[in-house]
Amino acid sequence: MCTAITYHTRSHYFGRTLDVECGYDERIAITPRNFPLRFREVPDLEAHYAITGVAFVADGCPLYFDGVNEKGLGAAGLNFPGNADYKPRQAGKLNVCPYEFIPWLLGQCATVQEARKLLERANLLDVPFRPDLPLAPLHWIVADRDSAITVESVADGLKVYDNPVGVLTNNPPFDFHMLYLENFINLTREPATNRFCASLTFQPYCNGMGAMGLPGDLSSPSRFVKAAFTKLNSACGSSEAESVSQFFHILGSVTQQRGCVQVAPGQYMTTLYTSCCNMDTGVYYYTTYGNSQISGVDLHRENLEGSALVTYPLLREQQIHMQN
């Protein structure tokens, strides 16, 4: 149960929430240009674009939940159970395992256009990383400074959709979300006006009534609509502080509070972290469920010509600034 968005002010931003019932020792992972990226079937990348994001590191390999490369291309994988369908090896295709998808794409593509070209020959392979790490059923949002796409491997093949709203949540497939969004065509941030009946006199009794009917539940279609409405109607200054703060407010409208969505007895969906990466500067900001203070890691403060993976643990203890 995750949500990802793009956002633009003077700079360009990309980020997501990771909403799950348990953690995976996820951490900030910076993959420098000369860290070898090894793949099961496609050629390895000995040299590539540097990548920053959050990953689970297994056997020295960063399994990215989301990432942005030094050129400003970002990608995030979101849960897609029941619809994700990975395939056997196909001759003549670029057979890529789902857990390789983000570093494979970000390592060699600088734009969405380049990613589209690569995806024309891609086949997502049904091979797990290890027997004890089964494949996660995912679909992906891929975005640069100008556009976004959604990538889904389903029963009838690999689908690549234009994503004009720059938002992605979980099931159902992306084309359903875009159709469902049309149900809310009358929502507005403007004051409510009487369209009910011209012969009746109605007076709005509070602000915000133009958006009555905006979903507030935690289902993925509702979060898609809520995030899209909030993002597309956002009013924000252009400074870095204003932009980053607003980004976290937008995703804050769809975060999961522990206890509201039960997935098993005693297990609840929780927003483990929320991220916001400046695609222009490479600064990766984040908050965690236990720490609402924004923290940041700057890609360009690392040795990007290095060959060793760099990781930072997520700060999970609440940081409180006392003023007296």
C-alpha positions as CSV (number, residue, x, y, z in Angstrom):
1,M,0.0,0.0,0.0
2,C,2.3,2.8,-1.3
3,T,2.0,6.1,-3.1
4,A,4.5,7.8,-5.4
5,I,4.4,11.2,-7.0
6,T,6.3,13.7,-9.0
7,Y,6.3,17.4,-8.2
8,H,7.6,20.5,-9.9
9,T,8.4,24.1,-8.6
10,R,11.7,25.7,-9.6
11,S,13.2,22.3,-9.1
12,H,11.9,18.8,-9.8
13,Y,11.0,16.2,-7.2
14,F,10.3,12.5,-7.0
15,G,9.3,10.4,-4.0
16,R,7.1,7.9,-2.4
17,T,5.7,6.3,0.7
18,L,6.6,2.8,1.6
19,D,3.6,1.3,3.3
20,V,4.1,-2.2,4.6
21,E,3.4,-4.2,7.8
22,C,7.1,-4.9,8.6
23,G,10.5,-3.5,7.7
24,Y,13.4,-5.0,5.6
25,D,16.3,-3.2,7.1
26,E,15.9,-0.7,4.3
27,R,18.5,2.1,4.2
28,I,19.8,4.9,2.0
29,A,22.0,3.3,-0.7
30,I,24.3,5.3,-3.0
31,T,25.6,3.3,-5.9
32,P,28.6,5.1,-7.4
33,R,29.5,5.0,-11.1
34,N,32.0,2.2,-10.8
35,F,30.2,-0.2,-8.5
36,P,29.6,-3.2,-10.7
37,L,25.9,-3.9,-11.4
38,R,25.5,-7.6,-11.9
39,F,22.5,-9.0,-13.6
40,R,21.2,-12.6,-14.2
41,E,20.7,-12.4,-17.9
42,V,21.4,-9.0,-19.4
43,P,25.0,-7.7,-19.7
44,D,26.5,-6.4,-16.5
45,L,27.2,-2.6,-16.1
46,E,30.7,-2.1,-14.9
47,A,30.3,1.7,-15.3
48,H,27.0,3.5,-15.1
49,Y,25.2,6.5,-13.8
50,A,25.3,7.0,-10.0
51,I,22.1,6.2,-8.2
52,T,20.7,7.3,-4.8
53,G,17.6,5.9,-3.1
54,V,16.4,3.4,-0.5
55,A,17.3,-0.2,-0.8
56,F,17.5,-3.5,1.0
57,V,21.1,-4.7,0.6
58,A,21.3,-8.5,0.2
59,D,24.6,-10.2,-0.6
60,G,26.2,-6.8,-1.2
61,C,23.5,-6.0,-3.9
62,P,21.2,-3.0,-3.5
63,L,17.6,-4.1,-4.1
64,Y,16.1,-0.7,-4.6
65,F,12.6,0.3,-3.5
66,D,13.1,3.6,-5.3
67,G,15.9,5.6,-6.7
68,V,17.0,8.6,-8.7
69,N,20.1,8.8,-10.8
70,E,22.6,11.6,-11.3
71,K,20.9,12.6,-14.6
72,G,17.5,13.2,-12.9
73,L,15.6,10.0,-13.9
74,G,13.7,8.3,-11.0
75,A,11.9,5.0,-10.5
76,A,9.9,3.4,-7.8
77,G,8.3,0.0,-7.4
78,L,4.9,-0.3,-5.8
79,N,2.9,-3.4,-4.7
80,F,0.9,-5.0,-7.5
81,P,-0.3,-8.4,-6.2
82,G,-2.8,-10.4,-8.3
83,N,-1.9,-8.4,-11.5
84,A,1.9,-8.6,-11.7
85,D,2.8,-11.4,-14.1
86,Y,6.5,-12.2,-14.7
87,K,7.5,-14.4,-17.6
88,P,10.0,-17.2,-18.5
89,R,13.1,-16.3,-20.5
90,Q,12.2,-15.0,-24.0
91,A,14.7,-15.2,-26.9
92,G,15.5,-11.9,-28.4
93,K,14.4,-10.0,-25.3
94,L,16.2,-8.2,-22.6
95,N,15.4,-10.6,-19.7
96,V,15.5,-8.5,-16.5
97,C,14.6,-9.8,-13.1
98,P,12.1,-7.5,-11.3
99,Y,14.5,-6.8,-8.4
100,E,17.1,-5.7,-11.0
101,F,14.7,-3.3,-12.8
102,I,15.5,-0.1,-11.0
103,P,19.3,-0.2,-11.2
104,W,19.2,-1.7,-14.7
105,L,17.1,1.2,-15.9
106,L,18.6,4.1,-13.9
107,G,22.1,2.8,-14.5
108,Q,21.9,3.5,-18.3
109,C,19.0,5.8,-19.0
110,A,19.0,9.6,-18.5
111,T,15.5,10.3,-19.6
112,V,12.0,8.8,-19.8
113,Q,12.4,8.7,-23.6
114,E,15.6,6.6,-23.3
115,A,13.8,4.3,-20.8
116,R,10.9,3.8,-23.2
117,K,13.3,2.7,-25.9
118,L,14.9,0.2,-23.6
119,L,11.6,-1.1,-22.4
120,E,10.5,-1.9,-25.9
121,R,12.7,-5.0,-25.7
122,A,12.3,-5.8,-22.0
123,N,10.9,-9.0,-20.5
124,L,10.5,-9.2,-16.7
125,L,11.8,-12.5,-15.7
126,D,10.2,-14.8,-13.1
127,V,13.4,-15.7,-11.3
128,P,13.8,-14.7,-7.6
129,F,16.9,-13.2,-6.1
130,R,17.3,-16.2,-3.7
131,P,15.0,-19.0,-2.6
132,D,14.3,-17.2,0.7
133,L,13.6,-13.9,-1.2
134,P,10.6,-14.5,-3.5
135,L,9.7,-12.0,-6.1
136,A,7.6,-9.0,-5.0
137,P,4.6,-8.4,-7.3
138,L,5.3,-4.8,-8.5
139,H,4.6,-2.1,-11.0
140,W,6.7,1.0,-11.4
141,I,6.5,4.7,-12.0
142,V,9.4,6.1,-14.0
143,A,9.9,9.9,-14.3
144,D,12.2,12.6,-15.3
145,R,11.9,16.4,-15.1
146,D,9.4,16.5,-18.0
147,S,7.2,13.4,-18.0
148,A,6.3,10.1,-16.2
149,I,5.3,6.6,-17.3
150,T,3.9,3.6,-15.6
151,V,5.3,0.1,-16.3
152,E,3.3,-3.0,-15.7
153,S,4.2,-6.6,-16.5
154,V,0.8,-8.3,-16.7
155,A,-0.7,-11.5,-18.2
156,D,-0.8,-10.2,-21.7
157,G,2.6,-8.6,-21.7
158,L,4.6,-5.5,-20.7
159,K,2.5,-2.4,-20.7
160,V,4.0,1.1,-20.7
161,Y,1.4,3.9,-20.0
162,D,1.8,7.7,-20.2
163,N,1.3,9.0,-16.7
164,P,0.0,12.5,-17.0
165,V,-0.8,13.0,-13.4
166,G,2.6,11.8,-12.1
167,V,1.0,9.6,-9.4
168,L,1.0,5.9,-8.8
169,T,-0.5,3.7,-6.0
170,N,-1.1,-0.1,-5.9
171,N,-3.8,-2.4,-7.4
172,P,-5.8,-2.2,-9.7
173,P,-3.8,-1.6,-12.9
174,F,-3.0,2.0,-14.0
175,D,-5.6,2.3,-16.7
176,F,-8.3,1.6,-14.0
177,H,-7.0,4.4,-11.8
178,M,-7.1,6.9,-14.7
179,L,-10.7,5.8,-15.5
180,Y,-11.7,6.0,-11.9
181,L,-10.2,9.5,-11.6
182,E,-12.9,10.7,-14.0
183,N,-15.6,10.0,-11.4
184,F,-14.2,13.1,-9.6
185,I,-14.3,15.5,-12.5
186,N,-16.5,18.0,-10.7
187,L,-14.2,18.4,-7.7
188,T,-12.7,21.8,-7.3
189,R,-10.6,23.8,-4.9
190,E,-12.8,26.8,-5.6
191,P,-15.8,27.7,-3.4
192,A,-18.8,25.5,-4.0
193,T,-21.5,26.8,-6.3
194,N,-25.1,25.7,-6.6
195,R,-25.5,23.2,-9.5
196,F,-28.2,21.2,-7.7
197,C,-31.2,23.2,-8.7
198,A,-31.5,26.8,-10.0
199,S,-34.8,27.4,-8.1
200,L,-33.2,26.6,-4.7
201,T,-31.0,29.0,-2.8
202,F,-28.0,27.3,-1.2
203,Q,-25.3,29.0,0.8
204,P,-22.0,27.2,1.5
205,Y,-21.6,26.9,5.3
206,C,-17.9,26.3,5.3
207,N,-14.8,26.4,3.1
208,G,-13.7,23.3,1.1
209,M,-17.1,22.3,0.0
210,G,-16.0,22.3,-3.6
211,A,-14.1,19.2,-2.9
212,M,-16.8,17.3,-1.1
213,G,-16.7,13.7,-2.3
214,L,-12.9,13.6,-2.4
215,P,-12.0,10.2,-1.0
216,G,-10.4,9.9,2.4
217,D,-10.1,6.2,2.9
218,L,-6.9,4.2,2.6
219,S,-7.6,2.1,-0.4
220,S,-5.3,2.5,-3.4
221,P,-7.9,4.0,-5.8
222,S,-8.9,6.5,-3.1
223,R,-5.2,7.4,-2.4
224,F,-4.6,7.8,-6.1
225,V,-7.4,10.3,-6.4
226,K,-6.5,12.1,-3.1
227,A,-2.8,12.4,-4.1
228,A,-3.6,13.5,-7.6
229,F,-6.1,16.2,-6.4
230,T,-3.7,17.4,-3.6
231,K,-0.7,17.5,-5.9
232,L,-2.4,19.1,-8.9
233,N,-4.0,21.8,-6.8
234,S,-0.9,22.5,-4.7
235,A,0.1,26.1,-4.2
236,C,3.8,26.4,-3.2
237,G,6.7,28.8,-3.3
238,S,9.8,28.0,-5.3
239,S,12.5,27.7,-2.7
240,E,14.0,24.4,-1.7
241,A,12.6,24.5,1.8
242,E,9.1,25.4,0.7
243,S,9.1,22.8,-2.1
244,V,10.4,20.0,0.0
245,S,8.0,20.8,2.9
246,Q,5.0,20.9,0.4
247,F,6.1,17.6,-1.1
248,F,5.9,15.9,2.3
249,H,2.5,17.6,3.0
250,I,1.2,16.2,-0.3
251,L,2.2,12.6,0.6
252,G,1.1,13.2,4.2
253,S,-2.4,13.3,2.9
254,V,-2.2,9.6,2.0
255,T,0.1,8.1,4.7
256,Q,-0.9,5.0,6.7
257,Q,-1.3,5.3,10.5
258,R,-0.5,2.1,12.3
259,G,-3.7,0.3,13.3
260,C,-6.0,1.6,10.6
261,V,-5.4,-1.2,8.1
262,Q,-5.0,-4.7,9.5
263,V,-3.4,-7.2,7.2
264,A,-3.1,-10.1,9.8
265,P,-3.8,-10.4,13.5
266,G,-1.6,-7.9,15.2
267,Q,0.0,-6.7,11.9
268,Y,-0.9,-3.3,10.4
269,M,0.0,-1.4,7.3
270,T,2.3,1.5,8.3
271,T,4.2,4.2,6.3
272,L,7.7,3.1,7.2
273,Y,9.3,6.0,5.3
274,T,8.4,8.9,3.0
275,S,10.9,10.2,0.5
276,C,11.4,13.3,-1.6
277,C,14.4,13.4,-4.0
278,N,15.4,16.7,-5.7
279,M,16.0,15.3,-9.2
280,D,18.2,18.3,-10.1
281,T,20.6,18.3,-7.1
282,G,20.5,14.6,-6.1
283,V,19.6,15.4,-2.5
284,Y,17.4,12.6,-1.1
285,Y,15.2,13.7,1.8
286,Y,13.2,11.4,4.0
287,T,11.1,10.9,7.1
288,T,10.3,7.7,8.9
289,Y,7.3,6.6,10.9
290,G,9.1,7.2,14.1
291,N,10.9,10.3,13.0
292,S,8.9,13.1,11.4
293,Q,11.9,15.5,11.1
294,I,13.2,15.7,7.6
295,S,16.7,14.2,7.0
296,G,18.8,14.3,3.9
297,V,21.6,12.6,2.1
298,D,23.4,14.5,-0.8
299,L,24.4,12.2,-3.7
300,H,27.1,14.7,-4.8
301,R,28.9,14.7,-1.4
302,E,30.0,11.1,-2.1
303,N,32.8,10.0,-4.4
304,L,30.8,9.2,-7.4
305,E,33.8,7.7,-9.2
306,G,34.1,5.1,-6.4
307,S,33.4,1.3,-6.7
308,A,32.0,0.6,-3.2
309,L,28.4,0.8,-2.2
310,V,27.7,3.6,0.3
311,T,24.8,3.1,2.8
312,Y,23.3,5.2,5.6
313,P,20.8,3.8,8.1
314,L,17.4,5.5,8.2
315,L,17.0,7.7,11.3
316,R,14.0,6.1,13.0
317,E,14.0,7.7,16.5
318,Q,12.0,10.9,16.8
319,Q,14.1,14.1,16.6
320,I,12.5,17.0,18.5
321,H,13.8,20.5,18.4
322,M,13.2,22.3,21.8
323,Q,13.0,26.1,21.6
324,N,13.5,26.8,25.3
